[in-house]
Every structure is written in C-alpha cells, then in structure tokens.
C-alpha cells in the first residue's frame, strides 16, 4: 500500500512539474511597475511639449496674432486627443491591413486596457502605450501650424487638422511603427519620429505655405518676433519635454532609455552651439532666437536615431544638424522665396531628413541590438533603407497634404481676408487681444 501511494505521489509531482511551464507560458505578460511609471511620466512630458510649442511659436509671431497662434496648438491638443481615442490609435497601431493601415478593431479603445500588448510593449499596460503615442499624434499637426501662422482661418485649421491627422499621420505611423507596416518590415529605423513626426510636419508645412501664399507685407517689410523671452521659454519646455519624447520611446526604465536621454541632450546642446556660431560668422552677431532655434534643430535631428546611435555620433548629428537647418532657414528659404512663417520646413523637414539619413550612417547594434548597424559600422544597406523611408515620407506627406488642402478649400475659405490679416487673427478669429496696451 505504501509503495502504491509513493508511486502515485511521484507521478503527481512529475505531472505538476511538467504542467508548470505550460501554465507559465499561458500567463499574460507581467506588468513592470517601474516601466509603467516611466512611460506615463514620459507621456506627460510629451504632452507638455505642445503648450511649450504654443509659447515657442507665440513669441515669434507679431503681437496681433499671439493668441491665435497659441490657440491653434492648444485646441489641437484637445481635438487630436479625442480623434486618437476614437479611431486614430486603431488606424495607427491596430491589426494590419495590407501593410498600410490598421483596422478599426480598437475603435473607441475597444479591447485596449490595463493588460500589456506584447506586440508593442510587453511590460506596460496598453493604455500607457496608447496615451504615450497619443501625445506624438497631438504635437505633430501642432508643429506644422507654424508654416501658415498669421494667415489661415481657424475654421479651416480645425477641418484640415482632423483630416491630416487621419489621412497622413495615422497611416505613416502604421508604416513605420505598426506591426505589419511596410517600412517597419523593410527595416527602416525611426526611434522616436524623424519621419513620422518631423518629415511629415515639415514637408506638409511647406506645401501649405506654397498653396496659401505669402503673408501680406512679406518681403517688403520687416516682420519680427514680438516676444523673444516667450519663445525661449517655449524652447526650454520643448527641450525638457523631449527627454520624454526620445527616452520614453525605449518604453521602459532601462539602459536604452538612459542612452537615448544622453544622446538627446548632447545633440541639442551641440546644435545650439553650431547654429549660434554659424549665425555669428554669417551675420556678425549671435542671436537668442538663433540659440532657441538651434536647440530645436538638434532635438529634431537626433529624434530618429536617439536609441540607435552612441554619444560621439549624437554630437556629430547635432553639430551638423544646427548648421544644415540654419542654412535651410537663412539661405534656402530666401533663395526659393517661400513664406514658411516660423520655419517648420527648415527645422523639421530638413532636420528630420538629416536625422533619418544620419541614422543610416551612425546606427550601431552595440547601442540597440534590436536595431541595425549603419554605414560607418559596416552596413551600407541601412543608409539605403533610411533613404527609402525618407522618400516615402516626403512623397506621401506632400501629395496627401496637397489633396487635403484643395478639398477643404472647396468647402470653406482657407485664408483670412486682407483686412483681417492687417487687423490680426486674434481679433478676427477669436475676438480677443493678447495685450491691452
């Protein structure tokens, strides 16, 4: 009897031992509280970037347009947050359709909740991933408002922004970051949005600036920023928030996040120095506006490679980013004669392009094993893949923005009337004044 009980006990223990791995394999991914806290804080930092952008842009326009400029960014924060929760997140990250777009399975955040989605981030709730990515979706259309500042009517802005986020940003985000997206499958690298955020907004901004035409008086009278301290405060908030933007894209409190944090800061600092020095040599005086613009140029340039490049590479990317963006703003814009009011194309379009290509030069698997080596680390093919991604982003953003603007223009007036432009959009669009005196 004892022998029989012993055999039964041994068999039972053996069964339990064999079953444990299977049970463990069937468990949902475990949530890491440190990773979750880090991503939520990063989402809050990225959210702060949009008010920071509002101040950055608000100080650069004339005083009669300060409220309308700030209002554009602030309203977009609300509008696109709602769009993202309803269907934007599903289009960008939902189950793939033809490697081009997500389906609407997650409409209204259906099926998105407190459990992780291992396809994107296995240690944080999907809610955390969703809201983090939502802040990217918010700031991208806010960025491009600088290209048509002081002349687009607010009703047209609202309709255009909703359509642009749905038809340009969401598909592009799926191409690059969504499971099944064709650029992701191809192997193009974009750590935090060089193509998705900066090329899309910069190129789209240029298209809108060309279609709307120049501001009244542009080229014949001096148009100066009205409040540089406000602009610098905005730049400082952008620099601060960008740590969440780039380091947070590691989606965990880990070594990669620390690396992205450091490369982000070094590139921004280097571009601040190189922009100011280049401007100093070119114009004879260093300007505060140049320093603020330089830091943003460096932040843009490092965004696609922040989690793929080492610190010396980040230094080079930032130094060259400051110079390249300065030349785009001061030389290319003047030569071609377009009125990109707040230099969205020169900083974001050109800076994002340089950063994406630089990732193909400097990326290293020693920094991020999930990435790839670039040209300077023995893999010339990566530079070609980055070029494909850049070209796709440019063409898609330009063509779709052209179509959207033309369609919106069929149903409503895009540009303020001449007398409204002279009066200022603060009064004509909102019935308010930024300053009483």
N, C-alpha and C positions, 0 to 999 in steps of 0.2 A: 504493500500500500504506500509506504514511504517513497519507494523507488518511483512508483507511478506519479505521485504528487510532485516529486522532484523533476521528472520529465516534463510534466505539464507546466511547471514554473519556468523551466529553462526555455521551453517553446514560447511561452508567453512573453518572456523578456526579449527573446530573439525577434518576435513579431513587433514588439514596441520599438526596438532599436531600428528595425527596417522601416517602420512607419514614420518615425520622427522626421527624417529628411524630406519625405514626401509632404508631410504636414507643413514643414517649414517652407518648402518651395511653394505651397499653395497660399501662404500668407501674403497679404498686400505689403508693398514696400513700407518700411518703417520710417516714420517722420522723425527727422533730426531737429530738435528744438533750436539749436544754435544756427543751423542753416536757415530755418524758417524765420527766426528773428532778424537775421542778416538781410534776407531778401525783402522782408517787409519794410525794414528801415531804408533799404536801397530804393524801394518803390516810393517811399515818402520823399527821399532826396530827389528823385527824378521828377516827382510832382512839383517840388519847389522850383525846379528849373523853369517851368512855364511862367510863374509870376516873375522870376528873375529875368526871363526873356522879355516880358512886358516892360520892365523897367529899363532894360538894355536898349530896346527899340524906342521906348517912350522918350528917353533923353535925347535920342538922335534926331527926332523929327522937330518941326517948328512948334512953338507953344500952342498954336491954334489947332494942332492935331494930336496933342499928347493923350487926351482921354480916348479918342477913337482908336489910337494905336494900342493903348493898354487894354481897352475893351475887347479888341479882336482876340488877343491871346487869352484873356480871362474867360470870354464866352466860349471859346474853343475848348477850354478845359472842361466845361460843363457839357457841351454838345457832343464831343467825341467820347467822353466817358459813358454817356448814355448809349451812343452808337456801338461802342465796344461791348458793352454788356448785352445788348440786344442781339447783334449779329456780327459785329466786327471781329471779335475774338474767334468765333466759329469759322469765319471766312479765312482768317489768317492761320489758325492752328488746328482747325477741325480735321476730321478724316478727309484724306486727299481725293481730289477729283482730277485725274489726268495730269498730275504733277503741276497744276496751275493754280488751284484754289482749294480751300477747304469747303466741305459741305455745310449744311445748316443743322447738323445733328445737335450742336450745342447752342441753338438759338435760345436767347434769354437765359443763358448759362445752364440750360438743361443738361444734367449729367456732370456738371462741373461743381466740385465741392471740396470737402475737407480732406479727402484722400489724395495721395500723390498720383500723378500720371507719369509712369516710368519712361514714356517716350520722350518727355521733356525734362523733368526734374524729379527724380525718384525719392528725394528726401524732404520735400516740402509739399504742403497741400497745393492742389491745383489752383485753388483760389489765390494763393500767394503768387504763383507763376502768372496767372491771368492778370492780376492787378499790376504787377511789375511791368508786364508787356503793355498793358493799357496806358501806362504813363508815357511810353515811347510813342504809341499811336496818337496821344494828345499833342506832344510837343512838335511832332513833325509838320503838320499843317500850320501850327503856330509859327514855325520858323519861316515858312515861305511868305507869310504876310508882310515881312519886311521888304519884299521886292515890289509890292504895289502900294506901300504906305503912302498916305496923303491923297489918294485918288480913287480907290474902289469904294463903292457904296456898301453900307453894312448889310442890307438885304441880300445883295448879290454874294457877299462874302459868306453868309450863312449857307446858302444853297450850294455854292461852289465847294465849300469845305466839306459838307456832308457827302457830296458826290465824289470828291477827290479822295477822301479817306476810304471810301468803299471801293472805288474802282482803280485806285493807284496804290495807296499804302497797303491795304489788306492783301491784294494779290502778290505784291512784291515781297511782303513779309513772309508769305507762304512759300514763294520760290526759294527764298534764302534760308529761312529758319524752320518752316513747317516740315513735318515728317512726310516724305514723298515729293517735296518741292524740287523742281528740276535743277536749280542752281545748287541746292544742298546736295543732291545726288551727284552732280557733276564734280563737286569737291571745291567749289569757290568758298573762300573763307571770309566771314564778316562777323567778328566777335560781338560788336555792340551797335552796328548800324551805319557803317560807312556808305553802303549802297542803299539800304532800306530807308534810312533817315536822311542822310546828308545829300547824297546824289539826287535822290528823288525830290527833296525840297528845293535844292539849288537849281536843278535843271528846270523844274516846273516853274520856279520863280522867274527865271529868265524868259520862259515862254510867255508868261502872263505880262511881264514888263514890256515885252515887244508888242504884244497884242493890244494892251491898253494905251500905249504911247507914253510920251514923256509928260512929267508934271508941268503945269503952267510956269513959265519962267526958267525952266531947267536949261542951263547952258548960257542964258543971258543975264541971270542974276545969281548972286551968291546965296546958296541955301545951306545954312549951318545948323548943327545941333543946338538945341536951346538949353540943355541942362546936362552937361557932361558928368557932374557928380552922380546924377541918377543913372546914367549909362554905366559908370564904373561900379556902382553898387550892384546893378544887374549883372555885370560881367563877373563880379565876385561870387554872386549867388549861383551863376552858371558853373563856375569853376568848382565851387563846393558841391553842387548837386551832381556834377559829372562823375564824382567818385562813386556815387550810387549807380549811375548810368553804365560805367565801364566795369568797375569791380563787381557790382551786383550781377553782371552778366555771367559771372562764374557760377551763379545760382547755388552758392554755398560759402560758408565761412571757412575758407581753406587757403592753401598756398597760392593757388591760381588767382584768387581774389586779391591777395596781397600783392602779387606780381602786377596785376592789372592796375591796381591802385597806384603803385610806384611809377609804372610806365606812363600812366595818365598825367601824373603831376610833372614828371620830368619833361615830357613833350610840351605841355602847356607852358612851363617855365622857359624852355628853350625857344619856343615860338614867340613868346613875349619879347625876349631879348633880340632875336633875329629881326622881327618886324620893326622894332624901335630903331635898331642900328641901321637897317636898310633905309628906313624913312629919313633918319638923321643924315645919312650920306646923300640921299636923293634930294631932300628939301632944305637941309641945313638946320632943322630943329626937330627934336623928338617931341611927340605929342602924347597926351594922356589918352586920346581916342585911339591912337595907334597901339598903345600898350594894351588897352582893353580889347581891341580887335585882334591883336596878336595872340593873346591867351586863348581866345575862342578858336582862332585858326589852328592852334596847336592841339586843342581838345578835339576838334573835328578830325584832324589828320591822324591822330592816334586811335580814334574810335574803332576802326575795323581791325586793327592789329593789337589792341591793348592786351589781349590774352594769348597772343601768339609770338610776340617779339620780346627780346631781352632789353635791358636798360640802355646799353650803348646804342642799340638800334632805335629805341624810342627817342634818344637825344638827337640822332640824325634826322629822324622823321619830323620832329618838332622844329629843328633849326631850318630845314628846307621848307617845311610847311609854312612857316612865317614869311619866308622870302617869296615863295610861289604865290601865296594868297595876296601879299602886298602888291606884287606886280600885276596880278589879275585885277585888283581893285583900282590901282592908280594908273596903270598903263593900258591894259586890255580894254577896260570899260571906256576910257577916254577915246581910244582908237576906234572902237566899234560904235560908240555913240549911243548906247542904250541907257535907259534910266532905271537901273535896279536900285531903288531908293536907298536901301540900307545894306546893300552888297551881299545879298543872300547867295547869289551865284558865285561871286568872287571868293567868298569864305567857305560856304558849304558845298557848292557844286565842285569847285576846283580843289578845295581842301579834302573833300570826301574822295574825289578821284585819285588824288595823290596818295592818300592814306590806303586806299584799296590796292593800288598798284605797289605801294611800298610794302604792304603785307606779303605780296608775292615775291618781294626781294628778301625781306628780313625774317620771315616766319621761321620758327625753329621748333622741332618736336621736343627738344630738350626743355623748352618752356611749357609746352602743352602737347602731351602725347596724343591727344585726340585731334590735333591739327595736322599740319604738314610742314615739311621743310620748304623754304623758299629758294630762289635762285642762288643766293650767296651761301646757302647751306647744301648745295648740290642737287637742287631740284628745279631746273628751269621751267618745267611744265606748269608749276604752280603760278608763275607770273602770267602765263598764257590763260590759265583758268581765271585768274583775277581780272584780266583784260576782258574776257568774255562776260564776266559779271558786270563790270563797269559799262560795257557797251549795251548790254541788255537793260540795265538800269536807266541809262541815258535815253535810249530809244523809246522804251516803254513810258517813262515819265513824260517825255516831250510830246509824244503822239497823243497819249490819253489826256494830258492837260489841255492841249490844243482843242481836242474834241469837246471836252467838258466846258471849256470857256465859250466856245462857239454855240453850244447847245443852250447854256444858261443865258447867253446874250440874246437868244431868240425869244425868250420869255420875260426878260427884265433888263433894265438899264444897268450896265456894269459900272460905268464911271460916273463920278459926281459931275454935275454941271459946272461950267467955268466959274459962275458967280459963287457957287457953293465951295469950290476949291479955293477961291480967293478968301472967302469968309472963314474957311476951316471946317473940317468934318466934325469937330467937337460940337459945334452949334447946329450944322445942317443935318447931321445924322442922329445926334443924341440930345440936343437942346441943353447942353451943359458947357461950362468953362472950367479948364484946369486951374486957371489963376484969375483972381478977381481984379487985379490991377492991370 
